[in-house]
Amino acid sequence: MIDVILGLQWGDEGKGKIVDYLANNYDIVARFQGGPNAGHTLKFDGKKYVLHTVPSGIFRPKLINLIGNGVVIDPTTLKKEIDGLIAADVDFQGRLLVSKKAHLILPTHSLLDAASEASKGKEKIGSTLKGIGPTYMDKTGRNGLRVGDILSPNFRAKYEKLRDKHLNLAKLYPWVEFDLSAREKAWFESIETLRSLELVDGEYYINQAMKAGKRVLAEGAQGSMLDIDFGTYPFVTSSNTISAGVCNGLGVAPQKIGEVIGITKAYCTRVGGGPFPTELSGEVGEKLRKIGMEFGATTGRPRRCGWIDIPALNYTIMLNGVTQLVVTKVDVLDEFETVCVGTHYRYDGEEHDSIPFDMADKKVDTVYKEYEGWNQTLAPFTEYEQLPTRVKKYITELESLLNVPVTMVSTGPERKKLILKPIGVPVG
């Protein structure tokens, strides 16, 4: 069976930490979608690591890490990550595998991304400008280059054909500054690093591993509310971020999926444009941002902050078939006198539990329920029973509103700041 970890909000829920924590219960960690627009942050032994493409199980010795076919790979970004692993003395050779069917991000994909976003003016979707969207467009348009192509004797010709197509397309947009020569030089140097890794037929590898009894943990990127089909379109990413994406992102059948572990913050954040019904634009939102250090791990952009959104969570829990919840960054709420929960939406003159089709265009207000804050640090606590009564009441209320058991509560960014909740489905 293959268990799944994914985010239930707009990304940045703390997936990397949870993957790292659970990884020792598995033999393989596999990324199934997204690209270097992801930023999974891990903290342990007094050091901070940010991964963009490499699965978050890489720091666990002997664990196999697979970059699946649903991922789009920028070789330059991957090389920087690998250089970081080498500097951290992480032995990854033979443990970091790449699916040959994963698509490559070319330098000109980033050019198209930047030019397209610049042309939209105030209607920008908040792209990270990493070339993710144009790469997925080439994938569905049947023009893309894949990792396996780097082994082809005519790889350079294939590259130049696609690059020239991109340069012609870029003429349709306003000019943006872009040093193609420097980008290409770094890109081809990074291709050599990619060639040094173990390239596999990912779908065969993962299915043969499961047949042999290996336990697999699938790691998602971004968040469910950014899913290309079910997110707040058009302010979404370019891939399927929900559990269904595991099937086509790794090449596994739906009945192979076991536990679906959904991650949510104790509040809510979003980067870039798009609807955000529980957003707090004043002093409270700024306080959440400051205490939570809410700045993008990939872009450094300040995140928009707001209270937790129950209609959105119930929506993504439904889409993913979530079997257990992890609530992260509960400690960020330590200093709040009152903690609010968005329980319903109000639009078209009525209260609703569901998300409207045209959420990006419709005026949506939020109905809140207030809870007393706990007004104390959670730093000393290591067991769930030790947590303040008001914290446990908050968690119990979330379980009731979402109808899914909470199995873990994160009270800090470090690996050890994770409290197991004894009630619910066992994890791992």
C-alpha positions, -999 to 999 in steps of 0.1 A, spaced: 0 0 0 10 36 -5 1 62 22 -2 99 12 7 132 28 -7 164 13 -17 199 22 -53 208 27 -50 246 23 -31 268 -1 3 252 6 29 260 33 11 237 58 43 221 70 43 189 49 80 185 48 84 183 86 57 156 88 72 136 59 105 137 76 90 127 110 71 97 95 97 86 70 113 60 93 81 41 91 85 37 53 110 23 28 104 48 0 93 85 0 80 96 -35 71 131 -47 42 128 -71 36 163 -85 47 200 -86 81 214 -92 106 239 -76 77 262 -67 74 240 -37 94 248 -6 95 221 21 113 234 52 129 210 78 146 219 110 167 196 132 200 195 149 199 233 150 200 236 112 174 246 86 170 229 53 146 239 24 139 213 -3 122 222 -36 124 190 -57 141 164 -35 116 144 -14 117 152 23 128 117 33 163 123 21 177 131 55 167 96 68 196 72 62 189 42 39 155 55 28 149 56 -9 136 89 -23 119 89 -57 111 120 -78 80 108 -97 69 113 -133 43 139 -122 70 163 -110 85 189 -133 123 193 -127 145 223 -131 180 208 -134 196 240 -121 175 240 -89 180 203 -84 218 207 -87 217 234 -60 197 211 -37 222 183 -43 251 206 -36 234 214 -3 231 177 5 268 173 -2 276 202 20 255 187 48 273 154 43 241 136 33 248 103 15 222 104 -13 238 83 -41 217 52 -48 189 67 -26 178 96 -48 160 82 -79 144 101 -107 116 89 -130 126 91 -167 91 103 -175 94 134 -153 94 166 -175 122 191 -176 119 228 -171 140 247 -197 154 281 -191 129 295 -217 100 281 -197 110 306 -170 112 333 -197 76 325 -209 64 324 -173 78 359 -165 67 374 -198 31 360 -194 28 371 -158 41 406 -166 16 410 -194 -14 404 -170 -8 436 -150 -32 437 -121 -47 403 -130 -15 384 -121 -21 350 -107 9 352 -84 32 328 -103 65 319 -87 80 325 -121 98 292 -120 85 280 -154 61 255 -139 30 265 -158 47 266 -193 63 232 -186 30 216 -178 16 233 -209 43 217 -230 36 184 -213 -1 184 -222 7 199 -256 30 169 -263 60 191 -269 79 186 -236 114 172 -229 116 144 -203 144 133 -180 148 101 -202 156 124 -232 189 134 -217 202 99 -225 193 104 -262 221 111 -287 201 139 -302 191 155 -269 207 188 -279 187 190 -311 155 183 -292 164 210 -267 171 236 -293 139 229 -312 118 235 -281 139 265 -270 134 282 -304 97 276 -302 96 293 -268 116 323 -281 91 328 -309 62 326 -284 80 351 -262 77 377 -290 40 378 -283 46 393 -249 62 426 -237 99 423 -234 114 412 -200 150 411 -190 164 376 -193 200 364 -197 194 332 -218 231 326 -224 239 324 -187 208 304 -179 217 279 -206 252 275 -194 241 267 -159 213 244 -172 236 222 -192 261 219 -164 232 208 -142 221 182 -168 254 164 -160 245 163 -124 211 148 -133 228 122 -155 248 111 -125 217 101 -106 198 68 -109 172 73 -136 144 47 -134 111 37 -150 93 51 -119 59 33 -125 76 -1 -127 99 7 -98 72 18 -74 48 -11 -82 75 -37 -80 86 -23 -46 50 -25 -33 47 -60 -46 78 -69 -27 62 -55 5 79 -21 6 61 7 24 57 39 3 48 74 14 37 97 -13 46 134 -7 25 162 -23 35 198 -30 15 230 -27 -20 226 -13 -53 211 -23 -69 245 -28 -44 251 -55 -54 220 -75 -57 227 -112 -92 212 -114 -106 218 -79 -87 248 -66 -97 285 -67 -93 287 -104 -76 305 -121 -54 313 -90 -41 277 -89 -10 257 -97 -6 236 -129 -9 201 -114 -33 179 -95 -23 185 -58 -50 162 -44 -47 124 -37 -59 115 -72 -27 130 -84 -8 102 -67 -21 77 -93 -10 95 -124 20 112 -107 36 79 -97 18 53 -118 -2 35 -91 -37 22 -91 -63 39 -69 -69 8 -47 -32 9 -37 -38 41 -17 -41 35 21 -39 63 47 -44 99 34 -28 122 59 -40 158 55 -20 187 69 -36 220 80 -23 249 99 -42 260 130 -49 291 110 -47 298 72 -22 314 48 -20 321 11 8 334 -12 0 355 -42 -34 365 -56 -68 348 -54 -98 345 -31 -91 341 6 -124 343 26 -109 343 61 -81 367 53 -72 393 80 -58 425 66 -53 444 98 -34 441 131 -44 405 138 -33 393 103 1 411 107 5 395 142 -1 360 127 25 367 99 51 380 124 48 352 149 44 325 123 73 339 102 50 336 72 73 343 43 75 319 13 103 293 15 107 295 -23 100 332 -31 104 350 2 71 368 -4 50 376 27 21 353 31 -15 365 35 -28 353 68 -63 346 83 -83 323 105 -88 286 98 -114 280 71 -138 251 78 -158 251 45 -125 249 26 -111 222 48 -143 201 45 -141 205 8 -105 193 5 -110 165 30 -139 153 8 -118 155 -24 -88 137 -9 -105 111 12 -86 122 42 -84 96 70 -64 116 96 -54 152 102 -22 168 114 -26 204 128 6 224 125 18 257 140 -6 256 169 20 275 189 16 305 167 -17 311 184 -1 311 219 -4 349 224 -40 354 211 -67 363 236 -93 350 211 -90 324 184 -116 324 156 -128 296 133 -145 303 101 -175 279 102 -196 290 72 -196 312 41 -222 339 34 -230 346 -2 -260 352 -24 -278 364 8 -276 330 25 -252 309 47 -234 280 30 -211 251 39 -199 248 3 -175 266 -19 -192 285 -49 -181 277 -84 -171 313 -91 -152 319 -59 -127 342 -76 -155 365 -87 -182 362 -61 -182 382 -29 -179 357 0 -181 367 36 -173 344 65 -192 335 96 -169 330 126 -171 312 160 -148 325 188 -129 305 213 -108 316 243 -71 316 236 -47 297 259 -23 326 264 7 305 273 36 290 255 33 254 244 71 249 243 74 227 275 48 202 265 57 169 249 25 148 255 -10 156 243 -24 152 278 -1 179 291 -15 206 267 -37 233 281 -74 225 282 -82 253 258 -58 239 232 -74 205 235 -108 220 233 -98 238 200 -85 205 185 -116 186 196 -138 213 180 -118 210 147 -124 172 148 -161 177 153 -164 203 125 -143 183 101 -154 147 111 -118 134 109 -95 124 138 -65 146 146 -35 123 151 -6 148 154 -2 184 166 29 205 158 40 230 183 72 243 166 93 241 135 118 216 149 116 178 142 110 171 179 82 196 183 55 172 172 29 158 197 11 125 189 -26 125 198 -35 90 211 -71 90 198 -77 81 162 -62 60 134 -26 49 141 0 67 119 26 48 99 
